[in-house]
Amino acid sequence: MKDARGKIIYVGKAVSLKARVRSYFQSPASLSPRVRLMVEKVSDIEYVVTGSEVEALILENNLIKRHRPWYNIRLRDDKTYPYVKVTLAERFPRVITTRRMVQDGSRYFGPYTDAGALYDTLRFLKRLFPVRSCNRKIGDKTDDRPCLNYHIERCLAPCSGRVSEEAYRTVIDQICLFLEGRQEELIRAMRRDMTNAALVQDYERAAVIRDRIRDMEKVMERQKIVSPSLGDIDVIAFARNDTDACAQILLIRDGKMIGREHFVLENVGRGSGSNTGGEGGEADTGDPSDSDIMTAFVNQYYSSASFVPSEVLLQHPIEDEDVVAKWLSERKGSKVALRVPKRGEKKELVEMAAENARLSLGRVALERVERGEAEDMEEGALRDLQEAVGAEIGLDGPPRRIEAFDISNIQGHEAVGSMVVFEGGRPLKSDYRRFKIKLAEGPDDYAMMREVVLRRYRRARAARDGDGPGAGIGDAGKWGRLPDLILIDGGKGQLGAARDALREVGLDFIPTIGLAKEFEHIFVEGRSDPIILPRDSKALFVLQRVRDEAHRFALAYHRRLREKDATLSRLAEIKGIGRKRIGALFNVFKSLDEMRRAGVDELASVPGMTRKAAELVYSYLHQDGLAQNV
């Protein structure tokens, strides 16, 4: 279901779509307030016919995750949960963190809601199992110089040929066993390796394995033994209040509880009238039921979970249980059972999960209160800003979106501009933009500011007119979104240049001010005297925060370009290595450190490079003192 702007506001599935959709469009008196409001907003309905109920279930999950419709129960911020990724497609795999699962031959473990605990686990793993952490490509020929990690026993140095591919893979397999929660099986394998090492009198290796086993056993002592007969089980329960629900999942592997994760679900408050969509034709026109919430969580969690157990214990039954069980069985490759235990040990596990969910929900509610208080303070500061300067620049309300611009250069060299965006008093980093000055010549800050503002809002005008970059994407695309207030870092000169640019593209109706850093005076076009706010003014604090962020962002970009230029100049000292070859090298190796770690063969494989040129670059990069000087 879509609203008048074409935005998806609800996704549902049913065997009989006709009956399901018709159930929403009946007497308003029979609908809950939330559903009634949703129906009033529906302007268009789009449907997709799938080949099976499992396909419909998968499509529904994907659409809810992609579009996050307002009227669907959904996991909060599910795209941000981290995973552990083991890069099995690489010759010598790495163990890294990622927030995206892609089909690239790697193994994924997660998602993890506690990023701190995840990084603690990774630090433990890297201390226990010395696998590489660099991202260099390791070919058939290897470098003879391992890095420091090898000497401190944190890497087996596959880059220098000090470990075979088979021995390295054995360590990776051990890491995977640990992440799967199969520590008992892992320790048995490690004891065999220790015994074999001792039999061939490799006592140093046997001692290293012995110490690793001891560290593993210390970790296992902290794990709660549930029952060896249980095998691999997930236990799911939730608690709810008037606004949120918190689902708790207990992870049991080989009869041991290896961890727990909690997830917050949105749009589940009393009276929300949400519905995940069942296979029948009747819509749930009341509050979302416990079954609705459990169904939504199970479907969305397992659509991105890296592991599916053989049994899932649930607090409440779910809709389309047979379809969901079939889908999970297909994902796992063997039968998966969904059960709501009524008594015994498994019922106690569900009750334990429910109690943990209740405690987690209390913490979530407290965070919501604290977040609301912070938002109230930010909203108050924006209102103060509107009251302080609104009458002078035509700002009718608190500026929800502020765009700020700054310039950074040294006498016109490596000149850059920055645009930062704050929404609701907070930085929106996804909308930040950087500009490399192209037209302005020499140390002319006014011309540079005019160029940056002109380029940004020329694209905004084009996007809103439907013929520019990003046109037709969302609300005229990110470039087409206009701010409530523009903040220029500088005084009258910079402000005048920015206003000239806005007039050129016909967007001079956007309120614009300048903030001069020396005395923190606010300049407005057409007014000779600046606006001077008290030093303790909340409005001034907001402007300073936004301006300082624009300055930081511009300066960081300028410094990076300057450092790269210095590196290019030093590499250009090598006889036979010109700008084109240096540019080609940086297209392949993104940093000087990465280039330094490469071997001669890797350098020679860069387009435009020869074996002789690669040897010259390698020799230059590895001469004494260059690492500190470049």
C-alpha positions as CSV (number, residue, x, y, z in Angstrom):
1,M,0.0,0.0,0.0
2,K,1.3,3.4,-1.0
3,D,0.4,7.0,0.0
4,A,-0.1,9.9,-2.4
5,R,3.7,10.5,-2.7
6,G,4.2,6.9,-3.8
7,K,5.9,5.9,-0.5
8,I,5.2,2.4,0.7
9,I,3.4,2.5,4.0
10,Y,2.4,-1.2,4.5
11,V,3.4,-4.6,3.1
12,G,1.3,-7.7,3.6
13,K,0.8,-11.2,2.1
14,A,-2.2,-13.5,1.8
15,V,-3.3,-16.5,-0.2
16,S,-6.5,-14.5,-1.1
17,L,-5.3,-10.9,-1.7
18,K,-8.8,-9.8,-2.8
19,A,-10.4,-10.8,0.5
20,R,-7.4,-9.5,2.5
21,V,-7.4,-6.0,0.9
22,R,-11.2,-5.8,1.0
23,S,-11.2,-6.4,4.8
24,Y,-9.4,-3.0,5.2
25,F,-11.9,-1.0,3.3
26,Q,-15.0,-1.5,5.4
27,S,-16.9,0.6,7.9
28,P,-14.4,2.9,9.7
29,A,-16.2,2.1,13.0
30,S,-15.0,-1.5,12.8
31,L,-11.3,-0.5,12.4
32,S,-8.8,0.5,15.1
33,P,-7.6,4.1,15.0
34,R,-4.3,3.1,13.6
35,V,-5.7,1.0,10.8
36,R,-8.3,3.7,10.0
37,L,-5.5,6.3,9.7
38,M,-3.5,4.0,7.4
39,V,-6.5,3.4,5.2
40,E,-7.1,7.1,4.9
41,K,-3.5,7.5,3.6
42,V,-3.7,4.7,1.0
43,S,-3.6,6.1,-2.5
44,D,-2.4,3.1,-4.5
45,I,-2.0,-0.6,-4.1
46,E,0.7,-2.6,-5.9
47,Y,0.8,-6.4,-5.8
48,V,3.2,-9.2,-6.7
49,V,2.2,-12.8,-7.4
50,T,4.7,-15.4,-6.2
51,G,5.1,-19.1,-7.0
52,S,4.6,-20.4,-3.4
53,E,3.8,-19.3,0.1
54,V,7.5,-19.5,1.0
55,E,8.4,-17.1,-1.8
56,A,5.7,-14.7,-0.5
57,L,7.2,-14.9,3.0
58,I,10.7,-14.1,1.7
59,L,9.5,-11.3,-0.5
60,E,7.5,-9.8,2.4
61,N,10.5,-9.8,4.7
62,N,12.8,-8.3,2.0
63,L,10.3,-5.5,1.3
64,I,9.8,-4.6,4.9
65,K,13.5,-4.4,5.5
66,R,14.1,-2.4,2.4
67,H,11.3,0.1,2.7
68,R,10.6,0.0,6.5
69,P,6.9,0.8,6.1
70,W,5.4,2.8,8.9
71,Y,2.5,0.5,9.6
72,N,4.4,-2.8,9.7
73,I,5.9,-4.3,12.8
74,R,9.7,-4.1,12.2
75,L,13.0,-4.6,13.9
76,R,14.6,-1.3,14.9
77,D,17.8,-0.5,13.1
78,D,18.2,-4.1,11.9
79,K,20.6,-3.0,9.2
80,T,23.2,-1.8,11.6
81,Y,23.8,-5.0,13.6
82,P,27.3,-6.3,13.1
83,Y,28.4,-9.8,12.0
84,V,31.7,-11.6,12.2
85,K,32.8,-12.5,8.7
86,V,35.4,-15.2,7.9
87,T,36.6,-14.6,4.4
88,L,36.7,-18.2,3.2
89,A,36.9,-17.2,-0.5
90,E,40.4,-15.8,0.1
91,R,43.4,-18.0,-0.1
92,F,44.4,-17.1,3.5
93,P,41.1,-16.0,5.1
94,R,40.7,-13.2,7.6
95,V,38.3,-12.7,10.5
96,I,36.7,-9.2,10.3
97,T,33.5,-7.4,11.3
98,T,30.9,-6.3,8.8
99,R,27.4,-4.9,8.8
100,R,26.4,-6.4,5.4
101,M,25.8,-10.0,4.4
102,V,26.6,-10.7,0.8
103,Q,27.0,-13.9,-1.2
104,D,30.8,-13.9,-1.6
105,G,31.7,-17.3,-0.3
106,S,32.4,-16.1,3.2
107,R,30.9,-17.4,6.4
108,Y,29.0,-15.1,8.6
109,F,28.2,-15.3,12.4
110,G,25.6,-13.1,14.0
111,P,23.9,-10.7,14.1
112,Y,25.2,-9.3,17.4
113,T,23.4,-6.5,19.2
114,D,26.2,-5.9,21.7
115,A,29.0,-4.5,19.5
116,G,31.3,-4.2,22.6
117,A,31.0,-7.8,23.5
118,L,31.6,-8.7,19.8
119,Y,34.9,-6.8,19.7
120,D,36.0,-8.4,23.0
121,T,35.3,-11.8,21.5
122,L,37.4,-10.9,18.4
123,R,40.3,-9.7,20.5
124,F,40.2,-13.0,22.4
125,L,40.1,-14.9,19.1
126,K,43.0,-13.0,17.6
127,R,45.1,-13.6,20.8
128,L,44.2,-17.3,20.7
129,F,44.4,-17.9,17.0
130,P,47.1,-15.9,15.1
131,V,45.5,-15.2,11.7
132,R,46.3,-12.3,9.6
133,S,44.4,-9.0,9.9
134,C,45.8,-7.1,6.9
135,N,43.9,-6.8,3.6
136,R,46.8,-7.3,1.3
137,K,46.5,-9.8,-1.6
138,I,48.7,-12.8,-1.1
139,G,49.9,-14.4,-4.4
140,D,52.0,-17.4,-5.1
141,K,55.2,-15.5,-4.6
142,T,55.7,-14.1,-1.1
143,D,57.7,-11.3,0.5
144,D,60.5,-12.3,2.8
145,R,59.8,-9.7,5.4
146,P,56.8,-10.4,7.8
147,C,55.3,-7.5,9.7
148,L,55.4,-6.8,13.4
149,N,52.3,-9.0,14.1
150,Y,54.4,-12.1,13.2
151,H,57.1,-11.2,15.7
152,I,54.6,-10.7,18.5
153,E,52.9,-14.0,17.6
154,R,49.6,-12.4,16.4
155,C,50.0,-13.6,12.8
156,L,51.3,-16.8,11.1
157,A,52.8,-14.6,8.3
158,P,51.3,-16.3,5.2
159,C,52.6,-13.3,3.3
160,S,56.2,-14.5,3.8
161,G,55.5,-18.2,3.3
162,R,56.0,-19.1,6.9
163,V,52.8,-21.2,7.1
164,S,51.3,-23.6,4.6
165,E,47.8,-23.1,3.2
166,E,46.6,-26.3,4.9
167,A,47.9,-25.4,8.3
168,Y,46.4,-21.9,8.1
169,R,43.0,-23.4,7.1
170,T,43.2,-25.6,10.2
171,V,43.4,-22.5,12.4
172,I,40.5,-20.9,10.5
173,D,38.4,-24.1,11.0
174,Q,39.1,-23.9,14.7
175,I,37.9,-20.3,14.8
176,C,34.6,-21.3,13.0
177,L,34.0,-24.0,15.6
178,F,34.5,-21.5,18.3
179,L,32.1,-19.0,16.7
180,E,29.5,-21.8,16.2
181,G,29.6,-22.4,20.0
182,R,31.2,-25.9,19.6
183,Q,34.0,-25.4,22.0
184,E,33.9,-29.0,23.2
185,E,34.5,-30.3,19.7
186,L,37.2,-27.7,19.2
187,I,39.1,-28.6,22.4
188,R,39.0,-32.3,21.5
189,A,40.6,-31.4,18.1
190,M,43.2,-29.2,19.8
191,R,44.1,-32.0,22.3
192,R,44.8,-34.3,19.4
193,D,47.0,-31.7,17.8
194,M,48.9,-31.2,21.1
195,T,49.4,-35.0,21.5
196,N,50.7,-35.2,17.9
197,A,53.1,-32.3,18.4
198,A,54.5,-33.9,21.6
199,L,54.9,-37.3,19.8
200,V,57.2,-35.7,17.2
201,Q,59.0,-33.8,20.0
202,D,57.7,-30.4,18.9
203,Y,57.3,-29.4,22.5
204,E,57.1,-25.6,21.8
205,R,54.1,-26.1,19.6
206,A,52.5,-28.5,22.1
207,A,53.0,-25.9,24.9
208,V,51.3,-23.2,22.7
209,I,48.3,-25.4,22.1
210,R,48.2,-26.3,25.8
211,D,47.9,-22.7,26.7
212,R,45.2,-22.1,24.2
213,I,43.2,-25.0,25.6
214,R,43.5,-23.5,29.1
215,D,42.2,-20.1,27.9
216,M,39.3,-21.9,26.1
217,E,38.4,-23.8,29.2
218,K,38.3,-20.6,31.3
219,V,35.7,-19.2,28.8
220,M,33.7,-22.4,28.9
221,E,33.5,-22.3,32.7
222,R,31.4,-19.1,32.4
223,Q,28.9,-20.7,30.1
224,K,25.7,-22.1,31.6
225,I,25.2,-25.8,31.1
226,V,21.5,-26.3,30.2
227,S,21.3,-29.9,29.2
228,P,23.6,-32.0,26.9
229,S,20.6,-33.6,25.4
230,L,19.2,-30.3,24.0
231,G,21.6,-29.9,21.1
232,D,21.2,-26.6,19.1
233,I,18.2,-24.5,20.1
234,D,17.1,-20.9,19.9
235,V,14.7,-19.8,22.6
236,I,12.6,-16.7,21.8
237,A,10.4,-14.6,24.0
238,F,9.4,-10.9,24.2
239,A,8.0,-8.3,26.6
240,R,5.9,-5.3,25.4
241,N,4.7,-1.9,26.7
242,D,2.7,0.9,25.2
243,T,5.3,1.8,22.6
244,D,7.8,-1.0,22.0
245,A,8.4,-4.7,22.3
246,C,11.8,-6.2,23.2
247,A,12.5,-9.7,21.9
248,Q,15.1,-11.9,23.6
249,I,16.8,-14.8,22.0
250,L,18.9,-17.3,24.0
251,L,21.5,-19.2,22.0
252,I,22.0,-22.8,23.0
253,R,24.6,-24.9,21.2
254,D,25.5,-28.5,22.2
255,G,23.4,-28.0,25.3
256,K,25.3,-24.9,26.5
257,M,24.0,-21.4,26.6
258,I,26.7,-19.5,24.7
259,G,25.0,-16.1,24.6
260,R,21.9,-14.0,24.3
261,E,20.8,-11.1,22.1
262,H,17.9,-8.7,22.4
263,F,16.1,-6.8,19.6
264,V,13.7,-3.9,19.8
265,L,10.6,-4.0,17.6
266,E,8.8,-0.8,16.6
267,N,5.1,-0.1,15.8
268,V,3.8,-2.7,18.3
269,G,2.3,-0.4,21.0
270,R,-1.2,-1.0,22.3
271,G,-3.7,0.3,19.8
272,S,-1.3,0.3,16.9
273,G,-3.5,-2.0,14.9
274,S,-0.5,-3.4,13.0
275,N,-0.7,-6.8,11.3
276,T,2.1,-8.9,9.8
277,G,-0.3,-10.5,7.3
278,G,-1.6,-14.1,7.5
279,E,-2.7,-16.4,4.8
280,G,-6.4,-15.8,5.3
281,G,-8.5,-13.0,4.1
282,E,-9.4,-11.3,7.4
283,A,-7.3,-8.3,8.6
284,D,-6.5,-7.9,12.2
285,T,-8.3,-4.6,12.9
286,G,-7.5,-4.5,16.7
287,D,-4.2,-4.3,18.6
288,P,-1.3,-6.3,17.3
289,S,-1.6,-9.7,19.0
290,D,1.3,-11.6,20.7
291,S,1.2,-13.9,17.7
292,D,1.6,-11.0,15.3
293,I,4.7,-9.8,17.2
294,M,6.2,-13.2,17.5
295,T,5.6,-13.9,13.8
296,A,7.1,-10.5,12.7
297,F,10.2,-11.2,14.8
298,V,10.8,-14.7,13.7
299,N,10.4,-13.8,10.0
300,Q,12.6,-10.8,10.1
301,Y,15.3,-12.2,12.4
302,Y,15.9,-15.4,10.5
303,S,15.9,-13.7,7.2
304,S,19.3,-12.3,8.1
305,A,20.6,-14.7,10.8
306,S,23.8,-16.5,10.0
307,F,22.7,-19.8,11.7
308,V,19.4,-21.7,11.9
309,P,19.2,-24.3,14.7
310,S,17.3,-27.6,14.5
311,E,14.7,-26.4,17.0
312,V,13.2,-23.0,17.9
313,L,11.3,-22.7,21.2
314,L,8.7,-19.9,21.1
315,Q,6.8,-18.0,23.8
316,H,3.7,-17.8,21.5
317,P,2.5,-19.6,18.4
318,I,3.1,-17.9,15.1
319,E,1.0,-17.5,11.9
320,D,1.7,-19.7,8.9
321,E,3.8,-22.0,11.1
322,D,4.1,-24.7,8.5
323,V,5.3,-22.2,5.9
324,V,7.8,-20.6,8.2
325,A,9.1,-24.1,9.3
326,K,9.5,-25.1,5.6
327,W,11.4,-21.9,4.8
328,L,13.7,-22.3,7.8
329,S,14.3,-26.0,6.8
330,E,15.3,-24.9,3.3
331,R,17.7,-22.3,4.8
332,K,19.3,-24.9,7.1
333,G,19.3,-27.8,4.7
334,S,17.6,-30.1,7.3
335,K,14.4,-30.2,9.3
336,V,13.7,-27.3,11.7
337,A,11.0,-27.6,14.3
338,L,9.0,-24.7,15.8
339,R,7.5,-25.4,19.2
340,V,5.7,-23.6,22.0
341,P,6.6,-25.7,25.1
342,K,3.8,-26.2,27.7
343,R,5.8,-27.7,30.6
344,G,9.2,-29.0,31.7
345,E,12.7,-27.9,31.0
346,K,12.0,-26.2,27.7
347,K,9.1,-24.2,29.2
348,E,11.5,-23.0,31.9
349,L,13.9,-21.8,29.2
350,V,11.2,-19.8,27.5
351,E,10.3,-18.2,30.9
352,M,14.0,-17.3,31.4
353,A,14.0,-15.6,28.0
354,A,10.8,-13.8,28.8
355,E,12.3,-12.5,32.1
356,N,15.4,-11.3,30.3
357,A,13.2,-9.6,27.7
358,R,11.3,-7.8,30.4
359,L,14.6,-6.5,32.0
360,S,15.9,-5.4,28.5
361,L,12.6,-3.6,27.8
362,G,13.0,-1.6,31.0
363,R,16.5,-0.4,29.8
364,V,15.0,0.4,26.4
365,A,12.3,2.5,28.1
366,L,14.9,4.4,30.2
367,E,16.9,5.1,27.0
368,R,13.8,6.4,25.3
369,V,13.2,8.8,28.2
370,E,16.8,10.0,28.1
371,R,16.7,10.3,24.3
372,G,13.4,12.3,24.5
373,E,14.9,14.7,27.1
374,A,17.9,15.3,24.8
375,E,15.7,15.9,21.8
376,D,13.6,18.3,23.8
377,M,16.7,20.3,24.6
378,E,17.8,20.3,21.0
379,E,14.3,21.4,19.9
380,G,14.4,24.2,22.5
381,A,17.7,25.4,21.1
382,L,16.3,25.5,17.5
383,R,13.3,27.4,18.7
384,D,15.6,29.9,20.4
385,L,17.5,30.2,17.1
386,Q,14.3,31.0,15.2
387,E,13.3,33.6,17.7
388,A,16.8,35.2,17.6
389,V,17.2,35.6,13.8
390,G,13.9,34.4,12.3
391,A,12.5,37.9,11.8
392,E,15.6,39.2,10.0
393,I,15.8,36.3,7.5
394,G,12.3,35.1,7.1
395,L,12.7,31.9,9.1
396,D,9.1,31.0,10.0
397,G,9.8,28.1,12.4
398,P,12.6,26.2,14.1
399,P,15.2,25.1,11.4
400,R,14.8,21.4,11.3
401,R,17.5,21.0,8.5
402,I,20.6,23.2,8.5
403,E,23.2,23.0,5.8
404,A,26.6,24.7,6.6
405,F,29.5,25.5,4.3
406,D,33.2,26.1,4.9
407,I,36.4,26.5,2.8
408,S,39.9,25.2,3.5
409,N,43.1,26.0,1.6
410,I,46.6,27.3,2.0
411,Q,47.1,30.3,-0.3
412,G,44.7,28.7,-2.8
413,H,46.6,25.4,-2.8
414,E,44.5,22.2,-2.6
415,A,41.4,24.3,-2.0
416,V,38.3,22.4,-0.9
417,G,34.8,23.1,0.4
418,S,32.6,21.2,2.8
419,M,28.9,20.9,3.3
420,V,27.6,19.4,6.5
421,V,23.9,18.7,7.4
422,F,22.2,18.8,10.8
423,E,18.6,17.6,11.2
424,G,16.8,18.1,14.5
425,G,20.0,19.5,16.0
426,R,22.0,16.4,15.1
427,P,24.6,15.7,12.4
428,L,23.2,13.7,9.4
429,K,26.6,12.4,8.1
430,S,25.0,10.5,5.2
431,D,24.2,13.9,3.6
432,Y,27.7,15.4,4.1
433,R,29.4,16.5,0.8
434,R,32.9,17.5,-0.1
435,F,33.9,19.8,-3.0
436,K,37.3,20.2,-4.7
437,I,37.5,23.8,-5.9
438,K,37.7,23.7,-9.7
439,L,37.1,27.3,-11.0
440,A,38.3,29.8,-8.4
441,E,41.9,30.8,-8.8
442,G,44.3,31.9,-6.2
443,P,43.5,32.6,-2.5
444,D,40.0,34.0,-3.1
445,D,37.8,32.7,-0.4
446,Y,34.8,34.6,-1.7
447,A,35.0,33.0,-5.2
448,M,35.5,29.6,-3.6
449,M,32.5,30.0,-1.4
450,R,30.4,31.1,-4.3
451,E,31.5,28.1,-6.4
452,V,30.7,25.6,-3.7
453,V,27.3,27.0,-2.9
454,L,26.5,27.3,-6.6
455,R,27.5,23.7,-7.4
456,R,25.4,22.4,-4.5
457,Y,22.2,24.3,-5.2
458,R,22.5,24.1,-9.0
459,R,22.2,20.3,-8.5
460,A,19.3,20.9,-6.1
461,R,17.5,22.9,-8.7
462,A,18.2,20.3,-11.4
463,A,17.0,17.4,-9.2
464,R,13.8,19.2,-8.2
465,D,13.1,20.0,-11.9
466,G,13.5,16.3,-12.7
467,D,16.6,16.5,-14.9
468,G,19.5,16.3,-12.5
469,P,21.5,13.7,-10.6
470,G,19.2,11.9,-8.1
471,A,16.0,13.2,-9.7
472,G,13.0,11.1,-9.0
473,I,14.6,9.2,-6.1
474,G,12.6,9.7,-2.9
475,D,11.9,13.3,-2.1
476,A,13.6,14.6,-5.3
477,G,16.8,12.8,-4.2
478,K,19.2,13.9,-1.6
479,W,20.5,16.7,-3.8
480,G,16.9,17.9,-4.2
481,R,16.3,18.3,-0.5
482,L,16.4,22.0,0.6
483,P,17.4,23.2,4.0
484,D,15.4,25.4,6.3
485,L,18.6,27.4,7.0
486,I,22.0,27.9,5.3
487,L,25.0,28.7,7.6
488,I,28.1,30.2,6.0
489,D,31.4,30.1,7.9
490,G,32.5,33.7,7.5
491,G,31.5,37.3,7.5
492,K,29.8,39.7,5.0
493,G,32.1,38.8,2.1
494,Q,31.5,35.0,2.3
495,L,27.8,35.6,2.9
496,G,27.4,37.9,-0.1
497,A,29.1,35.4,-2.3
498,A,26.8,32.6,-1.2
499,R,23.7,34.8,-1.7
500,D,24.8,35.7,-5.2
501,A,25.1,31.9,-6.0
502,L,21.6,31.3,-4.6
503,R,20.1,34.1,-6.7
504,E,21.7,32.7,-9.8
505,V,19.8,29.4,-9.3
506,G,16.6,31.0,-8.1
507,L,16.8,29.7,-4.5
508,D,17.6,32.9,-2.7
509,F,14.4,32.5,-0.7
510,I,16.2,30.0,1.6
511,P,17.2,31.8,4.8
512,T,20.9,32.3,5.0
513,I,23.3,33.7,7.7
514,G,27.0,34.0,8.2
515,L,28.9,33.3,11.4
516,A,32.2,35.1,11.8
517,K,34.5,33.1,14.0
518,E,36.6,35.9,15.7
519,F,33.7,37.5,17.6
520,E,30.9,35.0,16.9
521,H,28.9,37.7,15.2
522,I,25.9,36.7,13.0
523,F,25.7,38.5,9.6
524,V,22.5,38.9,7.6
525,E,22.2,40.2,4.1
526,G,20.8,43.8,3.9
527,R,21.8,44.6,7.5
528,S,24.9,46.6,8.2
529,D,25.3,45.6,11.9
530,P,25.7,42.0,13.0
531,I,23.4,40.2,15.3
532,I,25.2,39.6,18.6
533,L,23.9,36.8,20.8
534,P,24.8,36.3,24.5
535,R,27.8,33.9,24.9
536,D,25.6,31.5,26.9
537,S,22.8,31.5,24.3
538,K,21.5,28.1,23.2
539,A,21.0,29.4,19.7
540,L,24.6,30.5,19.4
541,F,25.7,27.1,20.7
542,V,23.8,25.4,18.0
543,L,25.4,27.6,15.3
544,Q,28.9,27.1,16.7
545,R,28.4,23.4,16.8
546,V,27.3,23.2,13.1
547,R,30.0,25.7,12.0
548,D,32.8,23.8,13.8
549,E,31.7,20.5,12.2
550,A,31.8,22.1,8.7
551,H,35.3,23.4,9.5
552,R,36.4,20.0,10.8
553,F,35.1,18.3,7.7
554,A,36.7,20.7,5.3
555,L,40.1,20.7,7.1
556,A,40.2,16.9,7.2
557,Y,39.7,16.7,3.4
558,H,42.2,19.5,2.7
559,R,44.8,17.7,5.0
560,R,44.3,14.4,3.2
561,L,44.8,16.0,-0.3
562,R,47.9,17.8,1.0
563,E,49.4,14.6,2.4
564,K,48.7,12.7,-0.8
565,D,50.3,15.5,-2.9
566,A,53.4,15.3,-0.7
567,T,53.5,11.6,-1.2
568,L,53.2,12.0,-5.0
569,S,56.0,14.5,-5.0
570,R,58.3,12.1,-3.2
571,L,57.5,9.2,-5.4
572,A,58.1,11.4,-8.5
573,E,61.7,11.6,-7.4
574,I,62.2,8.0,-8.6
575,K,63.8,8.0,-12.0
576,G,61.4,6.6,-14.6
577,I,58.3,7.0,-12.4
578,G,56.0,9.7,-13.6
579,R,52.6,11.1,-12.6
580,K,50.7,8.5,-14.7
581,R,52.4,5.6,-13.1
582,I,52.0,7.0,-9.6
583,G,48.3,7.6,-10.3
584,A,48.0,4.0,-11.5
585,L,49.7,2.7,-8.4
586,F,47.3,4.7,-6.2
587,N,44.3,3.3,-8.2
588,V,45.3,-0.2,-7.1
589,F,46.9,0.5,-3.7
590,K,44.8,3.0,-1.7
591,S,47.5,4.1,0.7
592,L,51.3,4.2,0.9
593,D,51.3,1.6,3.6
594,E,49.4,-0.8,1.4
595,M,51.8,-0.1,-1.5
596,R,54.8,-0.7,0.9
597,R,53.4,-4.1,1.9
598,A,53.1,-5.2,-1.8
599,G,55.8,-7.4,-3.4
600,V,57.6,-6.6,-6.6
601,D,55.3,-8.9,-8.6
602,E,52.2,-7.1,-7.3
603,L,53.7,-3.7,-8.2
604,A,54.6,-4.9,-11.6
605,S,51.1,-6.1,-12.3
606,V,49.7,-2.6,-12.1
607,P,48.7,-1.3,-15.5
608,G,51.6,0.8,-17.0
609,M,54.2,-0.6,-14.7
610,T,57.2,-2.8,-15.8
611,R,59.3,-5.2,-13.8
612,K,62.2,-2.7,-13.7
613,A,59.9,0.2,-12.6
614,A,58.3,-2.1,-9.9
615,E,61.8,-2.9,-8.5
616,L,62.7,0.8,-8.4
617,V,59.5,1.6,-6.5
618,Y,60.0,-1.4,-4.1
619,S,63.6,-0.4,-3.4
620,Y,62.6,3.2,-2.8
621,L,59.7,2.4,-0.4
622,H,61.9,0.0,1.7
623,Q,64.9,2.2,2.1
624,D,65.7,3.2,5.7
625,G,63.8,6.1,7.1
626,L,61.3,6.5,4.3
627,A,58.4,5.2,6.4
628,Q,58.8,8.1,8.7
629,N,59.4,10.7,6.0
630,V,56.7,10.0,3.5
